Amino acid sequence: MNAINQTDIVKKQYQSSKNLSTRISIHDKYSTNKMGYGNWIFSNYEVADGYSILELGCGTGDMWVSRDEIVKKCSKIILSDLSEGMIDTAREKLSKYEKIEYKIIDIQDIPFEDDYFDIVIANSMLYHVPDINMGLNEVRRVLKDDGTFYCATFGEHGIIEYLSEVLKEYGMEDKTVKNFTLQNGEGILKTVFERVKRLDYMDSLAVTNIDDLIDYIYSLTSMTTLSQMHKGDIHDALTAQMVDGVLNVPKEYGMFICGA
């Protein structure tokens, strides 16, 4: 698949916030680690007074809700995404923060001068980038020499692997793009950044309403293959895995912290 087609697919998948919101909601509702993934990610950011921040692939902007302390510290915050729909949602959600700017940006062509930002963030999006080397070199270019790049991603042994195993007889396959995961991310990042540190977030899902998990599965239309699988069959297969009314689903998430 060429780079243009991959970019178009990503734009289509995220043209509205509906599917992403569905995926976020199941984590909010059923995660066993009550700190929350977004809170954990932010707890690892080191932000000093006057810092400038660029986030690439900001999505709905949910992670910036109630981040008054960090926003107040910064001289500039730019939230960007490939999707105009995501940008509109983020702008509406974060309307109280006058300091935040919103832009449509492709990580492969960042429209800022060299050595511009103290921090660049790219969470849960690097695996979508058609030319990840080009994207990472653009990040390095706009990042100050003493700046930090933060990028969160998923591991290869989490929710989708589990669901694909449970539902394989019904045609569900793991079609997630593994171009950048916890398993291979360090090696990829080290081609551009000298310092790379991996942090893991310990969590799982304890699902009590299978319908919520089914909605999650169907929000992954471009990541999984369901063939002709009926929702009733999905419900029965997942219900059979429950113990004392709870379906325990593994999660594997984490982040990398990088510097020159």
C-alpha positions as CSV (number, residue, x, y, z in Angstrom):
1,M,0.0,0.0,0.0
2,N,1.5,3.3,-1.0
3,A,1.9,6.3,1.4
4,I,-0.9,8.3,-0.2
5,N,-3.4,5.5,0.2
6,Q,-2.4,4.9,3.8
7,T,-2.8,8.6,4.6
8,D,-6.2,8.6,3.0
9,I,-7.3,5.6,5.0
10,V,-6.2,7.2,8.3
11,K,-8.1,10.4,7.4
12,K,-11.2,8.4,6.6
13,Q,-11.0,6.3,9.8
14,Y,-10.7,9.4,12.0
15,Q,-12.8,11.9,10.0
16,S,-15.2,12.0,13.0
17,S,-14.6,11.3,16.7
18,K,-17.3,8.7,17.0
19,N,-15.2,5.5,16.8
20,L,-12.4,7.0,18.8
21,S,-14.8,8.1,21.5
22,T,-16.3,4.5,21.7
23,R,-12.8,3.1,22.2
24,I,-11.9,5.7,24.9
25,S,-15.2,5.1,26.8
26,I,-14.5,1.4,27.3
27,H,-11.2,2.2,28.9
28,D,-12.8,4.9,31.1
29,K,-15.5,2.5,32.2
30,Y,-13.7,-0.8,32.8
31,S,-10.0,-0.2,33.3
32,T,-8.7,-1.8,36.5
33,N,-5.9,0.8,36.9
34,K,-7.9,3.7,38.2
35,M,-5.2,6.2,37.6
36,G,-6.2,6.3,33.9
37,Y,-3.9,6.0,31.0
38,G,-4.0,9.7,30.1
39,N,-3.2,10.7,33.6
40,W,-0.3,8.3,33.7
41,I,1.0,9.7,30.4
42,F,0.8,13.3,31.7
43,S,2.4,12.3,35.0
44,N,5.6,11.5,33.0
45,Y,5.7,14.9,31.1
46,E,8.3,17.3,32.5
47,V,7.1,20.7,31.6
48,A,8.9,23.9,32.8
49,D,7.7,27.5,32.7
50,G,7.7,29.0,29.2
51,Y,7.8,25.7,27.3
52,S,6.4,25.3,23.8
53,I,4.6,22.1,23.1
54,L,3.4,20.5,19.8
55,E,1.1,17.5,19.9
56,L,0.7,15.5,16.7
57,G,-2.4,13.4,16.4
58,C,-4.2,15.0,19.3
59,G,-7.5,13.2,18.5
60,T,-10.5,14.5,20.5
61,G,-8.2,16.4,22.9
62,D,-9.6,14.4,25.9
63,M,-6.2,14.1,27.5
64,W,-5.9,17.9,27.8
65,V,-9.2,18.3,29.7
66,S,-8.5,19.9,33.2
67,R,-4.8,20.3,32.6
68,D,-4.9,23.9,33.8
69,E,-1.5,23.7,35.5
70,I,0.4,22.6,32.5
71,V,-1.4,24.9,30.1
72,K,-0.7,27.9,32.4
73,K,3.1,27.1,32.4
74,C,3.5,27.0,28.7
75,S,4.2,29.8,26.3
76,K,2.7,28.0,23.4
77,I,0.6,24.8,22.9
78,I,-0.4,23.6,19.4
79,L,-2.7,20.6,19.1
80,S,-2.7,19.1,15.7
81,D,-4.3,16.2,13.8
82,L,-4.7,15.0,10.2
83,S,-8.5,15.1,10.7
84,E,-10.5,18.3,10.6
85,G,-13.2,16.5,12.5
86,M,-10.9,15.7,15.4
87,I,-9.6,19.3,15.5
88,D,-13.2,20.6,15.7
89,T,-14.0,18.2,18.6
90,A,-10.8,19.2,20.4
91,R,-11.4,22.9,20.0
92,E,-14.9,22.6,21.3
93,K,-13.8,20.4,24.2
94,L,-11.0,22.7,25.3
95,S,-12.6,26.0,24.5
96,K,-11.7,27.5,27.9
97,Y,-8.0,27.4,27.1
98,E,-7.4,30.5,24.9
99,K,-3.7,29.7,24.8
100,I,-4.1,26.5,22.8
101,E,-3.9,26.7,19.0
102,Y,-5.3,24.0,16.6
103,K,-3.8,23.0,13.3
104,I,-4.1,20.3,10.7
105,I,-0.6,18.8,10.4
106,D,1.0,15.8,8.8
107,I,3.9,14.6,10.9
108,Q,5.8,13.9,7.7
109,D,5.8,17.6,6.9
110,I,5.7,19.8,10.0
111,P,5.3,23.4,9.1
112,F,7.6,24.9,11.7
113,E,11.2,26.0,11.7
114,D,14.1,24.0,13.1
115,D,14.7,23.8,16.9
116,Y,11.3,25.3,17.7
117,F,9.6,23.2,20.4
118,D,10.7,22.1,23.9
119,I,8.3,19.1,23.7
120,V,6.7,17.2,20.9
121,I,4.0,14.6,21.6
122,A,2.8,11.8,19.3
123,N,0.5,9.4,21.2
124,S,-1.1,6.3,19.6
125,M,-0.5,7.5,16.1
126,L,3.0,6.6,14.9
127,Y,1.9,3.2,13.6
128,H,-0.4,5.0,11.1
129,V,2.5,7.1,9.6
130,P,3.3,5.9,6.0
131,D,6.9,6.9,6.3
132,I,7.7,6.7,10.0
133,N,11.4,7.6,9.4
134,M,10.4,10.7,7.6
135,G,8.0,11.6,10.4
136,L,10.5,11.0,13.2
137,N,13.1,13.1,11.4
138,E,10.6,15.9,11.1
139,V,10.0,15.6,14.9
140,R,13.7,15.8,15.6
141,R,14.1,18.8,13.3
142,V,11.5,20.9,15.0
143,L,12.6,19.8,18.5
144,K,15.2,21.8,20.4
145,D,18.5,20.1,21.1
146,D,17.6,19.8,24.7
147,G,13.9,19.0,24.0
148,T,11.9,15.8,24.7
149,F,9.8,13.7,22.4
150,Y,7.0,11.7,24.1
151,C,5.2,8.9,22.2
152,A,2.7,6.4,23.7
153,T,1.7,3.3,21.9
154,F,0.2,-0.2,22.4
155,G,1.9,-3.6,22.8
156,E,1.3,-6.6,20.6
157,H,-0.2,-8.8,23.4
158,G,-3.2,-6.8,24.6
159,I,-6.9,-6.4,23.8
160,I,-6.9,-7.2,20.1
161,E,-4.7,-10.3,20.4
162,Y,-7.0,-11.6,23.2
163,L,-10.2,-10.9,21.3
164,S,-8.8,-12.4,18.0
165,E,-8.0,-15.6,19.9
166,V,-11.4,-15.9,21.6
167,L,-13.3,-15.1,18.4
168,K,-11.1,-16.7,15.7
169,E,-13.6,-19.4,14.8
170,Y,-16.0,-16.7,13.9
171,G,-13.6,-15.0,11.5
172,M,-12.1,-12.3,13.7
173,E,-8.4,-11.7,12.8
174,D,-5.9,-9.3,14.3
175,K,-5.4,-6.7,11.6
176,T,-3.9,-4.0,13.7
177,V,-1.0,-2.2,12.1
178,K,2.2,-3.1,14.0
179,N,4.5,-0.6,12.4
180,F,5.2,1.0,15.8
181,T,4.6,-1.0,19.1
182,L,6.1,-1.4,22.5
183,Q,8.0,-4.3,21.1
184,N,9.6,-2.7,18.1
185,G,9.4,1.0,18.9
186,E,12.7,1.4,20.7
187,G,14.7,0.2,17.8
188,I,12.8,2.5,15.4
189,L,13.3,5.5,17.7
190,K,17.0,4.9,18.1
191,T,17.6,5.5,14.4
192,V,16.7,9.1,15.1
193,F,17.1,9.8,18.9
194,E,20.1,9.0,21.0
195,R,18.2,8.6,24.3
196,V,15.1,6.3,24.3
197,K,13.4,5.1,27.5
198,R,10.4,2.7,27.6
199,L,7.8,2.9,30.4
200,D,5.0,0.4,30.7
201,Y,1.5,1.1,32.1
202,M,0.0,-1.8,34.0
203,D,-3.7,-2.3,33.4
204,S,-6.5,-4.6,32.2
205,L,-10.2,-4.4,31.5
206,A,-12.8,-5.9,33.8
207,V,-15.9,-5.9,31.6
208,T,-19.3,-6.5,33.1
209,N,-21.5,-5.5,30.1
210,I,-20.6,-7.5,27.0
211,D,-22.5,-5.1,24.7
212,D,-20.0,-2.4,25.5
213,L,-17.2,-4.6,24.3
214,I,-19.1,-5.5,21.2
215,D,-19.4,-1.8,20.4
216,Y,-15.7,-1.5,20.9
217,I,-15.0,-4.3,18.5
218,Y,-17.2,-2.8,15.8
219,S,-15.4,0.6,16.2
220,L,-12.3,-1.2,15.0
221,T,-13.6,-1.7,11.5
222,S,-10.3,-1.1,9.7
223,M,-8.3,-3.0,12.3
224,T,-10.1,-6.3,12.5
225,T,-11.8,-8.7,10.2
226,L,-15.2,-10.0,11.3
227,S,-16.2,-11.8,8.1
228,Q,-20.0,-12.6,8.4
229,M,-20.0,-12.8,12.1
230,H,-23.3,-12.0,13.8
231,K,-23.3,-9.8,16.9
232,G,-25.3,-12.5,18.8
233,D,-22.5,-15.0,18.2
234,I,-19.9,-12.5,19.5
235,H,-22.0,-12.0,22.6
236,D,-22.3,-15.7,23.3
237,A,-18.6,-16.3,22.7
238,L,-17.5,-13.5,25.0
239,T,-20.1,-14.3,27.7
240,A,-18.7,-17.9,27.8
241,Q,-15.4,-16.4,28.9
242,M,-16.8,-14.5,31.8
243,V,-16.0,-15.6,35.4
244,D,-18.4,-14.4,38.1
245,G,-20.0,-12.0,35.7
246,V,-16.7,-10.4,34.7
247,L,-14.7,-10.7,31.5
248,N,-11.0,-10.0,32.2
249,V,-9.2,-8.6,29.1
250,P,-5.5,-8.0,29.1
251,K,-4.1,-4.6,28.1
252,E,-0.6,-3.6,27.0
253,Y,0.2,0.0,26.7
254,G,3.1,2.2,27.5
255,M,5.3,5.1,26.2
256,F,8.7,6.1,25.1
257,I,10.6,9.2,26.2
258,C,13.2,10.4,23.8
259,G,15.9,13.0,23.5
260,A,18.8,13.9,21.3
